[in-house]
């Protein structure tokens, strides 16, 4: 399925410069911003110190309404350091961020509801929707398989599986809108 009108998306990470002691040179966070530099190219960039920047370029029609808030939430997770949860949680891994964005671009439509974006102690990301008496949770671990859980309280249906075909998740996301 995927975001209609989207022809290409790229994601880039740039590490922060390290100071003399090997520590990041600054500690600040700049909100992600969406700009349209020319024609049909859009950039979403977030500077997350001390970790560097993440930039996503989207080529195609105007980004869907879910895209900016969702991508911004995913980018913010990159600023969480080790032990972010005070229980030994691992820093959110780049692979999980990249795979999350790639999956969203495959399963979301222009009118899809934005998910909640939740960090996992393992360094992965969980996407959640709880709408219309339905629940959809997708777990994206760095380097691991994508897992999902779907339940519909109105019909009693429930599914839990590893992702095989993104079209399955796209259908569940459509049912939530």
PAZAPA-4460 file (N, C-alpha, C; in steps of 0.05 Angstrom, whole numbers, plus 32768, in hexadecimal, padded with zeros to 4 digits):
% residues 177
    n_x    n_y    n_z   ca_x   ca_y   ca_z    c_x    c_y    c_z   seq   type   mol
   8011   7FE9   8000   8000   8000   8000   8012   8019   8000     1      X     A
   801B   8022   8017   802E   8038   8019   8020   8053   8016     2      X     A
   8030   8067   801D   8027   8082   801B   8023   808A   7FFD     3      X     A
   800B   8091   7FF6   8006   8097   7FDA   8014   80B1   7FD2     4      X     A
   801E   80B1   7FB9   802C   80C8   7FAF   8049   80C9   7FB8     5      X     A
   8052   80B7   7FC7   806E   80B6   7FD1   807E   80A6   7FBD     6      X     A
   8093   80B3   7FB2   80A3   80A5   7F9F   80BE   809C   7FAA     7      X     A
   80C8   80AA   7FBF   80E2   80A2   7FCA   80E4   80AF   7FE6     8      X     A
   80F1   80A0   7FF8   80F8   80AB   8012   8113   80A1   801A     9      X     A
   8124   80B3   8025   813E   80AB   802E   8141   80B5   804B    10      X     A
   8151   80A7   805A   8155   80AD   8076   8173   80AE   807B    11      X     A
   817D   80C3   8087   819A   80C6   808C   819F   80CD   80A9    12      X     A
   81B4   80C2   80B4   81BD   80C8   80CF   81D8   80D6   80CD    13      X     A
   81DD   80EA   80DD   81F8   80F7   80DF   81FF   80F8   80FD    14      X     A
   8215   80EC   8104   821D   80EC   8120   8228   8108   8129    15      X     A
   8224   810E   8142   822E   8127   814D   824C   8126   814F    16      X     A
   8259   813D   814E   8276   813E   8151   827C   8139   816E    17      X     A
   8292   812B   8173   829A   8125   818F   82AF   8139   8198    18      X     A
   82AD   8140   81B1   82C0   8152   81BD   82DA   8144   81C4    19      X     A
   82EC   8153   81D1   8307   8148   81D7   8306   812F   81E8    20      X     A
   82F3   812E   81FB   82F1   8117   820C   82E1   8100   8200    21      X     A
   82D9   8102   81E7   82C9   80EE   81DA   82AC   80F0   81E0    22      X     A
   82A4   8106   81ED   8288   810B   81F3   827C   811D   81DD    23      X     A
   8262   811A   81D9   8255   812B   81C5   8259   8149   81CD    24      X     A
   825C   815A   81B8   8264   8175   81BD   824D   8186   81C8    25      X     A
   8234   817E   81C5   821D   818D   81D0   8207   817A   81D7    26      X     A
   81F5   8185   81E7   81DD   8175   81EE   81C5   8186   81EB    27      X     A
   81B6   8183   81D6   819E   8191   81D1   818D   8182   81BD    28      X     A
   8174   8189   81BB   8163   817C   81A8   8154   8192   8199    29      X     A
   8153   818F   817F   8145   81A2   816E   812D   8193   8162    30      X     A
   8115   819E   8163   80FE   818F   8159   8101   8189   813B    31      X     A
   80F5   8173   8132   80F6   816C   8116   80E5   8181   8107    32      X     A
   80EF   8188   80F0   80E0   819C   80DF   80DD   8190   80C3    33      X     A
   80C6   8196   80B7   80C0   818D   809C   80C2   81A6   808A    34      X     A
   80D3   81A4   8076   80D6   81BA   8063   80D1   81AF   8047    35      X     A
   80CB   81C2   8035   80C7   81BB   8019   80DA   81CC   8009    36      X     A
   80F3   81C2   8005   8107   81D3   7FF8   8102   81D9   7FDB    37      X     A
   80F8   81C6   7FCC   80F2   81CB   7FB0   80E0   81B6   7FA4    38      X     A
   80CF   81BE   7F93   80BE   81AB   7F85   80B0   8198   7F97    39      X     A
   80B4   817F   7F93   80A6   816A   7FA2   80B9   815B   7FB4    40      X     A
   80CD   8168   7FBF   80E0   815C   7FD2   80DB   8169   7FED    41      X     A
   80D7   8158   8001   80D2   8161   801C   80E9   8156   802E    42      X     A
   80F1   8166   8042   8105   815D   8055   80FB   815F   8071    43      X     A
   80FE   814A   8080   80F8   814A   809D   8113   8146   80AB    44      X     A
   811C   815A   80BA   8136   8159   80C6   8133   815E   80E4    45      X     A
   8142   814F   80F4   8143   8153   8110   815F   8151   811A    46      X     A
   8167   8166   8129   8182   8165   8135   817E   815C   8152    47      X     A
   818B   8146   8158   8188   813A   8173   81A3   8137   817F    48      X     A
   81AB   814A   818F   81C5   814A   819C   81C2   813C   81B7    49      X     A
   81D3   812C   81BF   81EF   8129   81B5   81F2   8115   819F    50      X     A
   81DD   810C   8193   81DF   80F5   8181   81E1   80FC   8163    51      X     A
   81DD   8115   815C   81E0   811D   8140   81C5   8125   8134    52      X     A
   81C2   8120   811A   81AA   8127   810C   819F   810F   80FD    53      X     A
   8185   8110   80F8   8178   80FD   80E7   8169   810E   80D3    54      X     A
   816B   8107   80BA   815D   8116   80A5   8150   8102   8092    55      X     A
   8137   8108   808C   8128   80F7   807A   811F   8108   8062    56      X     A
   8124   80FF   804A   811B   810D   8032   8105   80FC   8026    57      X     A
   80F0   810A   801E   80D8   80FD   8013   80D4   810A   7FF8    58      X     A
   80D2   80FA   7FE3   80CD   8105   7FC9   80B2   80FA   7FC0    59      X     A
   80A0   810C   7FB8   8086   8104   7FB0   8072   811B   7FB5    60      X     A
   8059   8114   7FB8   8045   8128   7FBF   8049   8131   7FDC    61      X     A
   8038   8143   7FE5   803A   814D   8000   8039   8136   8014    62      X     A
   8048   8137   8029   8048   8121   803D   802C   811E   8049    63      X     A
   8026   8106   8050   800C   80FF   805D   800B   810C   8078    64      X     A
   7FF3   810F   8083   7FF0   811D   809D   7FFC   810D   80B3    65      X     A
   7FFF   80F3   80B1   800B   80E3   80C7   8029   80E5   80C7    66      X     A
   8035   80EC   80B0   8052   80E9   80AC   8062   80FB   80BF    67      X     A
   805E   8115   80BF   806F   8126   80D0   806E   8120   80ED    68      X     A
   8056   811D   80FA   8056   8117   8117   8062   80FC   811D    69      X     A
   805E   80E8   810C   8068   80CD   8111   8086   80CC   810D    70      X     A
   8090   80D7   80F7   80AD   80D7   80F3   80BB   80E7   8108    71      X     A
   80AF   80FD   8110   80BB   810E   8126   80BD   80FD   8140    72      X     A
   80A8   80EE   8146   80A8   80DE   815E   80BD   80C8   815D    73      X     A
   80C0   80BC   8145   80D5   80A8   8141   80F1   80B4   8145    74      X     A
   80F5   80CC   8139   810E   80DA   813B   8115   80E0   8158    75      X     A
   8101   80E8   8168   8106   80F0   8184   8111   80D8   8194    76      X     A
   8109   80C0   818C   8112   80A8   819A   8131   80A5   8198    77      X     A
   813C   80AF   8182   8159   80AD   817E   8168   80BD   8194    78      X     A
   815B   80D0   81A0   8169   80E0   81B5   816A   80D2   81D0    79      X     A
   815C   80BB   81D3   815D   80AC   81EC   8177   809E   81EE    80      X     A
   8186   80A2   8204   819F   8095   8208   819B   807A   8215    81      X     A
   81B1   806C   821A   81B0   8053   8229   81A3   8058   8245    82      X     A
   8195   8045   824F   8188   8046   8269   8172   805C   8269    83      X     A
   8166   8062   8253   8152   8077   8250   813A   8072   8262    84      X     A
   8135   8058   8269   811E   8051   827A   8126   804C   8297    85      X     A
   813F   8051   829E   8149   804C   82B9   814A   802E   82C0    86      X     A
   8145   801D   82AC   8146   8000   82B1   8159   7FF2   829D    87      X     A
   816D   8001   8293   8180   7FF5   8281   8178   7FF5   8264    88      X     A
   8163   8005   825D   815A   8006   8241   8170   800E   822E    89      X     A
   8172   8001   8217   8186   8006   8203   817D   801E   81F2    90      X     A
   8191   802E   81EA   818B   8044   81D7   817D   8039   81BF    91      X     A
   816A   8048   81B4   815A   8040   819D   816E   803E   8185    92      X     A
   816D   8027   8178   8181   8021   8163   8179   802D   8148    93      X     A
   818D   8036   8139   8188   8041   811F   8179   802E   810D    94      X     A
   8180   8015   810E   8173   8001   80FD   8155   8000   8103    95      X     A
   814E   8002   811C   8131   8002   8123   8124   801C   8118    96      X     A
   8131   8032   811A   8126   804B   810F   8122   8049   80F1    97      X     A
   8136   8040   80E3   8135   803D   80C6   811F   802A   80BE    98      X     A
   811E   8013   80CB   810A   7FFF   80C4   80EE   8008   80CB    99      X     A
   80EB   8018   80E0   80D1   8022   80E8   80C6   8035   80D2   100      X     A
   80D8   8048   80CA   80D0   805B   80B5   80C9   804C   809B   101      X     A
   80D9   8038   8093   80D5   8029   807B   80BA   801A   807C   102      X     A
   80B4   800E   8093   809B   8000   8096   8083   8012   8094   103      X     A
   8085   8029   80A2   806F   803D   80A1   8069   8045   8085   104      X     A
   807E   804A   8075   807A   8053   8059   806D   803D   8049   105      X     A
   806F   8024   8051   8063   800E   8043   8045   800A   804A   106      X     A
   803F   800F   8064   8024   8007   806D   8011   801E   8071   107      X     A
   801A   8036   8071   8009   804D   8077   7FFE   8059   805D   108      X     A
   7FE5   8062   805E   7FD8   8071   8048   7FD7   808E   8050   109      X     A
   7FD0   809F   803D   7FCF   80BC   8043   7FBC   80C2   805B   110      X     A
   7FA6   80B4   805D   7F92   80B9   8072   7F95   80A8   808A   111      X     A
   7FAB   8099   808C   7FAF   8087   80A4   7FB2   8098   80BD   112      X     A
   7FA9   808C   80D3   7FAC   8098   80ED   7FCA   8094   80F6   113      X     A
   7FD5   80A9   8102   7FF1   80A8   810B   7FF2   8095   8124   114      X     A
   8007   8085   8125   800A   8073   813C   8017   8081   8154   115      X     A
   8015   8075   816B   8026   807D   8181   8040   806F   817D   116      X     A
   8056   807D   8183   8071   8072   817F   807D   806E   819B   117      X     A
   8085   8055   81A1   808E   804E   81BC   80A9   8041   81BB   118      X     A
   80BC   804B   81CC   80D7   803E   81CC   80D5   8024   81DB   119      X     A
   80E6   8011   81D3   80E7   7FF7   81E1   8102   7FF5   81EF   120      X     A
   8103   7FE9   8207   811C   7FE7   8216   8132   7FD8   8207   121      X     A
   812B   7FC9   81F3   813F   7FB9   81E3   814C   7FCA   81CE   122      X     A
   8143   7FE4   81CA   814E   7FF5   81B5   813D   7FF5   819C   123      X     A
   8126   7FE8   819E   8113   7FE8   8187   80FD   7FFC   818B   124      X     A
   80E9   7FFB   8179   80D3   800E   8179   80B9   7FFE   8176   125      X     A
   80A5   8008   8185   808A   7FFD   8182   8077   8012   8177   126      X     A
   8067   800C   8163   8053   801D   8159   8038   8013   8163   127      X     A
   8026   8025   816C   800D   801C   8177   7FF6   802D   816D   128      X     A
   7FE0   8020   8167   7FC7   802D   8161   7FB2   8020   8173   129      X     A
   7FA1   8030   817F   7F8B   8026   8190   7F73   8037   8188   130      X     A
   7F64   802E   8174   7F4E   803E   8168   7F38   802B   815F   131      X     A
   7F1F   8036   8160   7F08   8028   8155   7F05   800B   8160   132      X     A
   7F0A   8008   817A   7F09   7FEE   8187   7F1C   7FDA   817C   133      X     A
   7F32   7FE4   8172   7F47   7FD3   8166   7F62   7FDB   8172   134      X     A
   7F74   7FC8   8173   7F90   7FCE   817D   7FA3   7FC1   8168   135      X     A
   7FB7   7FD1   8161   7FCC   7FC7   8150   7FE7   7FD0   815C   136      X     A
   7FF8   7FBD   8161   8012   7FC3   816C   8027   7FB5   815B   137      X     A
   803B   7FC5   8152   8050   7FBA   8141   806B   7FBE   8150   138      X     A
   807A   7FA9   8152   8094   7FAA   8160   80AA   7FA8   814B   139      X     A
   80BC   7FBC   814A   80D2   7FBC   8137   80EC   7FBC   8148   140      X     A
   80F9   7FA5   8149   8112   7FA2   8157   8129   7FA6   8143   141      X     A
   813F   7FB1   814D   8157   7FB4   813C   8160   7F99   8134   142      X     A
   8161   7F94   8119   816B   7F7B   810F   815A   7F62   8113   143      X     A
   8143   7F66   8120   8131   7F4F   8124   8119   7F50   8113   144      X     A
   8108   7F3C   8115   80F0   7F3B   8105   80DC   7F50   810F   145      X     A
   80CA   7F59   80FE   80B5   7F6B   8106   809E   7F59   8110   146      X     A
   8094   7F5F   8127   807D   7F50   8133   8065   7F63   8135   147      X     A
   804D   7F58   8134   8036   7F68   8138   8020   7F59   8147   148      X     A
   800F   7F69   8153   7FF8   7F5F   8162   7FE0   7F70   8159   149      X     A
   7FCA   7F63   8151   7FB2   7F72   814A   7F9B   7F65   8158   150      X     A
   7F89   7F76   8163   7F70   7F6B   816E   7F59   7F7E   8168   151      X     A
   7F42   7F72   8163   7F2A   7F81   815E   7F16   7F79   8173   152      X     A
   7F10   7F8B   8186   7EFF   7F85   819C   7EE2   7F81   8193   153      X     A
   7EDA   7F8D   817C   7EBF   7F8A   8173   7EB9   7F6E   8167   154      X     A
   7ECD   7F63   815A   7EC9   7F48   814E   7ED6   7F31   815D   155      X     A
   7EE8   7F38   8170   7EF6   7F24   817E   7F0F   7F19   8170   156      X     A
   7F14   7F23   8158   7F2C   7F1A   8149   7F45   7F23   8157   157      X     A
   7F5A   7F12   8156   7F74   7F19   8160   7F89   7F0A   8150   158      X     A
   7F9E   7F18   814A   7FB5   7F0C   813B   7FCF   7F15   8147   159      X     A
   7FE2   7F03   8149   7FFD   7F0A   8152   800F   7EFA   8140   160      X     A
   8022   7F08   8133   8033   7EFA   8120   804C   7F0A   811A   161      X     A
   805E   7EFD   810B   8075   7F0B   80FF   806C   7F17   80E5   162      X     A
   8076   7F2E   80DE   806E   7F3A   80C5   8079   7F2A   80AD   163      X     A
   8067   7F22   809C   8070   7F15   8083   806B   7F28   806C   164      X     A
   8052   7F31   8069   8049   7F43   8053   8040   7F5D   805F   165      X     A
   804C   7F74   8058   8043   7F8D   8062   8026   7F94   805B   166      X     A
   801B   7F88   8047   7FFF   7F8C   803F   7FEC   7F84   8056   167      X     A
   7FF4   7F70   8066   7FE4   7F68   807D   7FE1   7F7F   8091   168      X     A
   7FF8   7F8C   8097   7FF8   7FA2   80AA   7FE9   7FBA   809D   169      X     A
   7FED   7FBF   8084   7FDF   7FD5   8076   7FC1   7FD2   8078   170      X     A
   7FB7   7FBA   8076   7F9A   7FB5   8079   7F91   7FBB   8095   171      X     A
   7FA1   7FB3   80A9   7F99   7FB9   80C5   7F9A   7FD7   80CA   172      X     A
   7FAE   7FE5   80C0   7FAF   8002   80C3   7F97   800F   80B6   173      X     A
   7F8F   8006   809E   7F77   8011   8090   7F5E   800D   80A2   174      X     A
   7F5C   7FF7   80AF   7F44   7FF1   80BF   7F42   8004   80D8   175      X     A
   7F59   8010   80DF   7F59   8022   80F6   7F51   803F   80EF   176      X     A
   7F50   8044   80D5   7F4A   8060   80CC   7F2D   8064   80C8   177      X     A
***
